[in-house]
C-alpha cells in the first residue's frame, strides 16, 4: 500500500482505497497497536485540541460528515474554548445524502466556503471575532 500510494495524488488514493478497512494491511491488530507505545504517545502529541491556538479559529462542521465526525470537531472547539482560545464553531445541517460518496464532507465546503472566506477577510480587516464558546 505504501509503495503504490507514494506515487499517487490523493484523488487516486481515495478511488483505490475508499471503503476499505486498514486491518488487512497490518499483521497485528491495529486497535491494540495504537494503544501501545510508541504509537499511543505519538498520537497524543499530535492530538488536535491539546494546545491553545494563538490566533482566532473558525471551525465549520457538517453534522453528518462521514470523514470528520461532527462530534470530534465539536469536541475540538470545546477543548480550545476551555483553554481560552478565540473559537467560533458553525454547524452545517445539510442532511445525510449518499454518505458513502462523502458528499456530506465535500458539499458543505462549497456551501460554507464563502462565509468562511468572509470570516478570514474580516480578520485581515481588523473586525472583531464572534466567538461562541459555551453555545455549542
HELIX and SHEET records of a PDB file:
HELIX    1   1 UNK A    2  UNK A    5  1                                   4    
HELIX    2   2 UNK A   10  UNK A   17  1                                   8    
HELIX    3   3 UNK A   23  UNK A   25  5                                   3    
HELIX    4   4 UNK A   30  UNK A   33  1                                   4    
HELIX    5   5 UNK A   39  UNK A   45  1                                   7    
HELIX    6   6 UNK A   70  UNK A   82  1                                  13    
HELIX    7   7 UNK A   99  UNK A  101  5                                   3    
HELIX    8   8 UNK A  103  UNK A  124  1                                  22    
SHEET    1   A 2 UNK A  57  UNK A  62  0                                        
SHEET    2   A 2 UNK A  87  UNK A  92  1                                        
END                                                                             
